[in-house]
Amino acid sequence: MKQSLSQKISWLQDLNDWAERCEESIISFKHEGDFEAEVKEEIDDWLNQFSQLREKANEYRVQLDRDESETRTDDTEDVRSLQGEAESLRERFATFVEELPNASVQKEETASNELESEQAEEAVDTMEAEQVDATTDDTITGQMEAPANDDAASVQMETSNGEREAIAEQTEHDAEAAFESSEAGADATQTELPTDDADDEREEEELDDDDNRKSSRTVPIGEHKLPPLPYAYNALEPHISEEIMRLHHDKHHRSYVEGLNKAEKEMEKARKRGDFSLIKHWEGEAAFNGAGHYLHTIFWHNMSPNGGGKPTGDIKKEINRTFGSFDKFKKHFSNAAEKVQAVGWAILVWSPRSHRTEILQAEKHQNLSQQDVIPLLVLDVWEHAYYLQYHTKRKDYIDAWWNVVNWENVNHRFQVAQHVQWTPY
């Protein structure tokens, strides 16, 4: 059965989600199991393999999204090749998971033997030093031969083995479900999205612009929240559809919040344990999901049903000063957004070091970004921001987006940001 473009994209997203769950299982194995160093290295290698699989799935998904045709042969071959690679990886990973408990048992037996040997040596040394009598001999011998709660250890190991087997079975089930979904031709446009009728009925005048509020509240580690939209899901139509806004906010932005929280909690665990073997992975997750969360939070407030037109106030003066005119700025910003490689953002920033505004690109959410700047206006050009409505026509989406730009919000952000100034170099 020939798959449509949307079906291929849907399957690649399923594959990415499955690989991510496998990564979580691997990390759980490493933290909860007690393995030899070489087994830990093998676990790290599996983590890298699934990370690479996710990257490849996302890369193909982006390529398909940018392709005008739904019937290119090489696209189909790429997806089939990746499906075969994923199937092979799934089978090898399931075998590896089944063997993990044995590796842990072997280490436990070795450690137990070493402990008994140490206890015996200590007992002999004590007997020789104190010239113990027969009564003391019996006491020490009893200490040497006392079991280390074998029943409890056995129960604990059986539980650990059972958990791993359950995870392995679930992992295999998830993968098979993803593959079957692909073969059955599941359409990405049929994804069920969470709804909230109460949100639709909110009156705009009752909504405060939280982005303009000052707050001294600290977000605890791993407790970031999905911010509510400052308008109804259908408020930006016809320029951005309700379907896109629901998917974009409720699913994609939520996933970045959850990913950031998980990364922060895992790094907190690493600090407590003093085990930083996975810190590279979690720092990368925090950078990707954190940037995604913060940029989307700005993005929602950068738009308004009453938006569009031209900037006013201080931001108008700054744009004219830096870019020459609003038209020149708009052309520069639009072209930067259109030409972002793969997926990412176009961002108008205030540079405290240069004392002026600049236009930057960001691939994904964080790549190519400058650190010492403050975002003022952001435009999401990931395919999930426009594909359902504009398909592969990113330029049309960008042109329509200018009709909902909230210049009042951008001006407010600039008025606050311009007071942050470092020594220029």
C-alpha positions in Angstrom: 0.0 0.0 0.0 1.5 3.3 -1.1 1.9 5.8 1.7 1.0 9.4 1.4 3.4 12.1 2.6 1.4 12.7 5.8 1.4 9.0 6.5 5.2 8.8 6.2 5.6 11.9 8.5 3.2 10.3 11.0 5.2 7.1 11.1 8.5 9.0 11.5 7.0 10.8 14.5 5.9 7.5 16.0 9.4 6.1 15.5 10.9 9.2 17.2 8.5 8.7 20.2 9.3 5.0 20.5 13.1 5.7 20.4 12.7 8.3 23.1 10.9 5.8 25.3 13.7 3.3 24.7 16.2 6.0 25.8 14.3 6.4 29.0 14.3 2.7 29.7 18.1 2.5 29.1 18.7 5.4 31.5 16.5 3.6 34.1 18.5 0.4 33.6 21.8 2.3 34.2 20.6 4.1 37.3 18.7 1.1 39.0 21.0 -1.8 38.0 24.4 -2.6 39.5 26.5 -3.5 36.5 30.2 -4.0 35.7 32.0 -1.1 34.0 32.0 -2.7 30.5 28.3 -3.4 30.7 27.7 0.3 31.6 29.7 1.2 28.5 27.5 -1.0 26.4 24.4 0.6 27.9 25.8 4.1 27.0 26.4 2.8 23.4 22.7 1.8 23.2 21.8 5.3 24.4 23.8 6.7 21.6 22.3 4.4 19.0 18.7 5.4 19.9 19.7 9.1 19.9 21.1 8.7 16.4 17.9 6.9 15.3 15.8 9.8 16.6 18.0 12.4 14.8 17.7 10.4 11.6 13.9 10.1 11.9 13.6 13.8 12.5 15.9 14.6 9.6 13.8 12.5 7.2 10.6 14.0 8.6 11.8 17.5 7.9 12.9 16.5 4.4 9.5 15.1 3.6 7.8 18.2 5.0 9.8 20.4 2.7 9.2 18.2 -0.4 6.4 19.3 -2.7 5.8 15.8 -4.1 4.2 12.9 -2.2 5.4 10.2 -4.6 9.2 10.6 -4.7 10.8 7.1 -4.9 13.9 8.1 -2.9 11.7 9.3 0.0 9.9 6.0 0.2 13.3 4.1 0.0 14.7 6.3 2.8 11.7 5.5 5.1 11.8 1.8 4.3 15.5 1.7 5.0 15.0 3.5 8.3 12.1 1.1 9.1 14.5 -1.9 8.6 17.1 -0.3 10.7 14.7 0.4 13.5 13.3 -3.2 13.3 16.9 -4.6 13.6 17.6 -2.3 16.5 14.4 -3.2 18.3 15.3 -7.0 18.1 18.8 -6.5 19.3 17.8 -4.2 22.1 15.1 -6.7 23.3 17.8 -9.4 23.5 20.2 -7.1 25.3 17.5 -6.2 27.9 16.8 -9.9 28.6 20.5 -10.4 29.3 20.8 -7.4 31.6 19.6 -9.2 34.8 22.2 -11.9 34.3 25.0 -9.3 34.2 23.7 -7.8 37.4 23.4 -11.3 39.1 26.9 -12.1 38.2 28.2 -8.9 39.8 26.1 -9.5 42.9 27.6 -13.0 43.3 31.1 -11.7 42.8 30.5 -8.9 45.4 29.0 -11.5 47.8 32.1 -13.7 47.6 34.4 -10.8 48.1 32.4 -9.7 51.2 32.5 -13.2 52.7 36.3 -13.4 52.2 36.8 -10.0 53.9 34.6 -11.0 56.8 36.6 -14.2 57.2 39.9 -12.4 57.2 38.7 -9.9 59.8 37.4 -12.7 62.0 40.8 -14.5 61.9 42.7 -11.3 62.7 40.4 -10.7 65.6 40.9 -14.2 67.0 44.7 -14.0 66.8 44.9 -10.5 68.3 42.6 -11.1 71.4 43.4 -14.9 71.9 39.7 -15.5 72.2 38.2 -18.3 74.3 35.8 -20.9 73.0 32.7 -18.8 73.7 34.2 -15.9 71.8 35.2 -18.3 69.0 31.6 -19.4 68.6 30.4 -15.8 68.4 32.9 -14.8 65.8 32.2 -18.0 63.8 28.6 -17.1 63.9 29.4 -13.7 62.5 31.4 -15.2 59.7 28.7 -17.7 58.7 25.7 -15.4 59.1 23.8 -15.1 55.8 23.4 -11.7 54.3 19.6 -12.0 54.1 19.5 -14.3 51.1 15.7 -14.4 50.9 15.5 -10.6 50.8 18.2 -10.4 48.2 16.4 -13.0 46.1 13.1 -11.2 46.3 14.8 -7.9 45.3 16.5 -9.5 42.3 13.3 -11.2 41.1 11.5 -7.9 41.3 14.3 -6.1 39.4 14.3 -8.9 36.7 10.5 -8.7 36.4 10.6 -4.9 35.9 13.2 -5.2 33.2 11.3 -8.0 31.4 8.1 -5.9 31.6 9.9 -2.9 30.1 11.4 -5.0 27.4 8.0 -6.4 26.5 6.5 -3.0 26.5 9.3 -1.6 24.4 8.8 -4.4 21.8 5.0 -3.8 21.9 5.4 -0.1 21.4 7.7 -0.6 18.4 5.4 -3.2 16.8 2.4 -0.8 17.2 4.3 2.0 15.5 5.3 -0.3 12.6 1.8 -1.6 12.2 0.4 1.9 12.3 2.7 2.8 9.5 1.8 -0.2 7.4 -1.9 0.4 7.9 -1.4 4.0 6.6 -2.3 6.0 9.7 -2.9 9.6 8.7 -1.2 12.2 10.8 -4.1 14.6 10.3 -6.4 12.2 12.3 -4.4 12.6 15.5 -6.8 13.2 18.4 -6.0 16.4 20.2 -7.0 17.5 23.7 -9.8 19.9 23.8 -10.9 22.4 26.4 -14.2 24.1 25.6 -13.8 26.4 28.5 -10.7 27.8 26.9 -12.6 28.5 23.7 -15.2 30.5 25.7 -12.8 32.7 27.6 -13.3 36.3 26.9 -10.3 38.2 25.7 -10.8 41.2 28.0 -10.6 38.8 31.0 -7.1 37.7 30.0 -4.2 39.5 31.5 -1.0 39.6 29.5 1.2 37.5 31.9 4.2 38.2 29.7 4.1 41.9 30.9 3.9 41.1 34.6 6.9 41.2 36.9 7.3 38.3 39.3 9.8 37.3 41.9 8.6 33.7 42.0 11.2 31.1 41.4 10.3 28.0 39.4 11.4 24.9 41.4 13.6 22.4 39.6 11.5 20.3 37.3 8.3 22.2 37.9 7.9 24.3 34.7 4.3 24.7 33.6 2.6 25.0 30.2 1.4 28.7 30.1 -2.1 29.2 28.8 -2.7 31.0 25.5 -3.6 34.7 26.0 -6.5 34.2 23.5 -8.8 31.5 22.2 -7.5 28.8 20.0 -9.4 30.1 17.0 -8.6 33.8 17.6 -5.9 34.0 15.0 -8.0 32.6 12.1 -7.9 32.8 9.2 -4.2 33.5 9.4 -3.4 30.5 11.7 -6.1 27.8 12.1 -7.6 26.6 15.3 -6.4 23.1 14.5 -2.7 24.2 14.3 -3.0 26.3 17.5 -4.4 23.3 19.4 -1.7 20.9 18.1 1.1 23.5 18.5 0.2 24.6 22.0 -1.3 21.5 23.6 1.0 18.9 22.2 4.3 20.4 21.0 4.8 23.1 23.6 3.7 20.7 26.3 6.3 18.2 25.2 9.0 20.8 25.6 7.8 21.6 29.1 7.8 17.9 30.1 11.2 17.4 28.4 12.7 20.3 30.3 11.3 19.1 33.6 12.6 15.6 33.1 16.1 16.9 32.2 16.3 19.2 35.2 15.2 16.4 37.6 17.7 13.9 36.1 20.5 16.4 36.5 19.4 17.0 40.1 19.7 13.2 40.7 23.2 13.3 39.1 24.3 16.0 41.5 23.0 14.0 44.5 24.6 10.7 43.4 27.8 12.3 42.1 27.3 10.3 38.9 27.7 12.6 35.8 28.1 9.8 33.2 24.9 10.9 31.4 25.3 14.7 31.9 26.0 15.3 28.3 22.7 13.8 27.3 20.7 15.6 29.9 22.4 19.0 29.2 21.5 18.6 25.6 17.9 17.7 26.5 17.7 20.8 28.8 19.1 23.1 26.1 16.7 21.8 23.4 13.5 21.6 25.5 14.3 24.7 27.6 14.8 26.8 24.5 11.7 25.4 22.9 9.7 26.2 26.0 10.9 29.7 26.4 10.7 30.6 22.7 7.1 29.3 22.5 6.1 31.3 25.6 7.3 34.5 23.9 5.8 33.4 20.6 2.2 33.2 21.9 2.4 36.7 23.3 4.1 38.0 20.2 0.8 37.4 18.4 -2.7 38.8 18.9 -6.1 38.7 17.1 -5.8 42.5 17.0 -2.2 42.4 15.7 -0.7 43.2 12.3 0.1 46.6 10.9 3.3 48.4 11.7 5.2 48.9 14.9 4.8 52.1 17.0 6.6 53.7 19.9 10.2 53.0 20.9 10.5 49.7 18.9 9.5 51.6 15.7 12.4 54.1 16.3 14.8 51.3 17.0 13.9 49.4 13.9 14.3 52.5 11.7 17.6 53.3 13.4 19.1 49.9 12.9 17.5 48.6 9.7 16.8 51.8 7.9 13.0 51.3 7.7 10.3 48.9 8.6 10.0 47.5 5.1 13.7 46.7 5.0 13.4 45.1 8.4 10.4 43.0 7.4 12.1 41.8 4.2 15.2 40.8 6.2 13.3 39.1 8.9 11.0 37.2 6.4 13.9 36.0 4.4 15.8 34.9 7.5 12.7 32.9 8.6 12.1 31.4 5.1 15.7 30.3 4.8 16.2 28.6 8.2 17.9 25.3 7.4 15.4 22.5 8.2 13.5 23.7 11.2 13.9 26.5 13.7 13.2 30.2 14.3 13.8 33.7 13.1 14.4 36.0 16.1 14.6 39.8 16.6 16.8 40.4 19.6 18.2 43.2 21.7 22.0 43.0 22.1 23.1 44.5 25.4 26.7 44.3 24.2 26.1 46.0 20.8 23.4 48.4 22.1 21.1 47.7 19.1 18.6 45.1 17.7 19.7 42.2 15.5 18.0 39.5 13.5 19.2 35.9 14.2 18.3 32.4 13.0 18.1 29.4 15.3 18.1 25.9 14.0 15.9 23.6 16.0 15.5 25.8 19.1 19.0 26.4 20.3 21.6 25.8 17.5 23.4 28.9 16.0 21.9 31.1 18.8 23.9 33.9 20.3 23.9 33.7 24.1 24.2 37.3 25.3 21.0 38.6 23.7 17.3 39.2 24.7 14.5 37.9 22.3 11.9 40.5 21.4 10.0 39.0 18.4 10.1 35.3 17.5 8.7 33.4 14.5 8.4 29.6 14.7 9.2 27.9 11.3 9.0 24.3 12.5 6.7 22.4 10.2 4.2 21.8 13.1 3.6 25.6 13.1 2.1 25.7 9.6 2.1 22.3 7.8 -1.6 21.4 8.4 -2.7 24.7 6.8 0.1 25.8 4.5 1.7 22.4 3.8 5.2 23.0 2.3 4.6 26.7 1.5 6.6 28.3 4.4 6.7 31.7 2.7 2.9 31.9 2.6 2.8 31.1 6.3 5.3 33.8 7.0 3.4 36.4 4.9 0.2 35.6 6.8 1.9 35.7 10.2 2.7 39.4 9.9 -1.1 40.0 10.2 -1.1 38.8 13.8 2.1 40.3 15.1 1.5 41.9 18.5 3.6 45.1 18.2 2.4 46.3 21.6 4.0 43.3 23.2 7.2 43.6 21.1 7.4 47.3 22.1 7.0 46.5 25.8 9.7 43.8 25.6 12.0 46.3 24.0 11.3 49.0 26.5 12.3 46.7 29.3 15.3 45.1 27.5 16.9 48.3 26.3 17.9 49.1 29.9 20.2 46.1 30.0 23.4 47.3 28.6 27.0 46.0 28.9 30.2 47.6 27.9 30.3 47.5 24.1 33.0 45.6 22.3 
